[in-house]
Amino acid sequence: TSAYVYALATDPNARKQGYGRALLQYVELYLRERNVDCITVVPAEASLFKFFGTVDFAPSFSTRKLELLRDMVPDVAPGDRAEPVEAEEYNAIRERLLEGTPHVRYGQELIRYQQGMGRLSGGGLYRLSVDGAEGCAAAEYTDGESVLFKELLLSPDKEAAGVFLALGSYPIVKPV
């Protein structure tokens, strides 16, 4: 199991006094007693990677930015599709796709939250089928031209088609 420390911050006037380090060390002990295998944090800026390294955190996840133009997308096959799904179904697909790999398991309440954020922006949660492969995507519209994929689980050779199946009316898509 894994735990996520969200929005750890130290008042600017109290920095470099060991408070953040002490808090993370306590969190580690507390979670170790509860049999948590790893702790995840998302540094707010690149300079914080050095700080987290001082308490033995190591980069393990990545994000990427990709601008995909419409003429870069392969033709979509007749059986290919994207369909909106409810949070419970999305999470079941996600867990099936990630089975056997280290990953963060989200509770239904977090998936429902992501579904709501997606819907507020005009996006949502999608089941993808591309060239016989199953995938899923969590998408949020960021403006009239761009889409932020909070998650895109589909083999790399099928991502472009999957993106445009889910959100094909936009000229630029930015999986992150």
N, C-alpha and C positions, 0 to 999 in steps of 0.2 A: 504494500500500500504506500501511498504517497500523500504528503501534505503540502499545502501551498501557503506561503507567507505573503500576504497582500499588503502593499503600501507601507512597508517599513520606512520610517523617516525619523530623523533626529532634528530637533530645533537647531537652526544655524548657529545660535549662540552656545550650544552644548556639544557641538561636533568635536571630534578628535580627543574625546575624553573616555572612550571605551564603552559608552552606553549601548550603541547599536550592536557592537561585538558581544557584549555581555547578554543582551537580549537574545541574540541568535544562538549563543551557547546554551542558554536556558531552554530555548525552544527545542534545540536538538536533544538535550537530556530528557525533557518532558515527552517528546514524541518517540524517542528510542524506548522508553518505558512502556509505550503503547504499541510497540512492534511496528512502527512506521519505517519503511525501507529507505525513503529518500524525502528530501525537502526541496521544493521548487520555489524560486523567487524570480521576479522579472525586474532587473535593474531599470530604473527610470531613465538613465542615461549611460553612455558608454564608460564614463569615468568611474562608475560604481562597480564595474566588473573587478577592478583592482581591489576594492574594499571587500567584496564578497570572497575573493580569492584568499584574503588573509584569514578567513574562517573556514577554509577548505571547500568552498563551493567551486564548481567547475562548469563552464559552459557545456550544455548538453542538448539543448533544443535550438532550432534555428528558425528564422523567418526569412522570407525572400520577397522581393518585389519584382514583378514581371509585367511589362507592358506588352499586351498581345493585340495586334492589329487584326482587323477582320480578314484581310487577305492572307494572314498566316494560318488560318484555321482550315483543317482538312474538311472535305465534304463529310457530312453527317450521313450515316447509313440509315436505311429505312427503319430498322428496329431500335435505333438509338433513341433514348428519351431522358428527360429530366422531369421529375414530378415532385411537387411540394409534399412534404410529409409532416406529421405531427411529431412532437418532441420524443415521445416514447419510441416510435418506430425509428426515428433518426438514431437515437442512442443504441437501439438494438443493432442496426446496420453498422454503426461505428464500432461497437464492441466486436462484432463478427469480423470486420475488416482488420482490426488491430489485435485480434486474438494471437497469442504467442509472441507478441512483441512488447517491450517495455513501453508503457504509455500512461498518461493521466486518465483515470476513469472518472467521468463526471456523473454526479447524481442527477436524477430527473429534474430537480429544481433548477440546477444550473443550465441544463439543456433547454428547459422552458424559458428561462431568462434570455438565453441567446435567441431562441425563437421569437420572443417578444421584441428584442432589439432589432432583429432582422425585419420583422413585420413593420415596425415603426418607420423604417427607412424605405420600405417597399420590397425588401428581399425576403429571406426566410431560410428554412431548412429544406434540402432537396435530396432525393434519391436519384442517382445517376446510373444509367446503363449505356455503356459505350462499347461497341464491338464485342458484345458478350460479357464484358467485365462490369461488375457492380462497384459503385462508389457512392460518396455522399459529399455534400457541400453545405456550409453555413455561410450565408452571404448577407452583406449590408451594402446598400447604395450609399456612396459618399457624396455624390453630386450628380448632375445630369449626364456625365460621361464616364464615371468610374464606379467600380464595385470593389469592395474590400471582402476578400474571402477570409473569414476568420479560421476556416478549416476547409481543406480540399483533399479528400482521400480518394485517389484514383491513380492508377499507374501513370508515370510521367509521359509515356507515349500517347496517352488518351486524355490528358488534362485539357488541352486546347479545345477539343471537341466537347468535353464535358462542361467546360466553362460556358461555351456559347450555346449549348443546349439549355443550360439553366438560365442564362441571362443574355441571350443572343441579340437583344435589341440595342445594346450599348457598344459604341465603337472602340472603347478602351476598357480593358479589365485588368485589375491589379491584384492577383493573388499575393497574399503576404503571409 
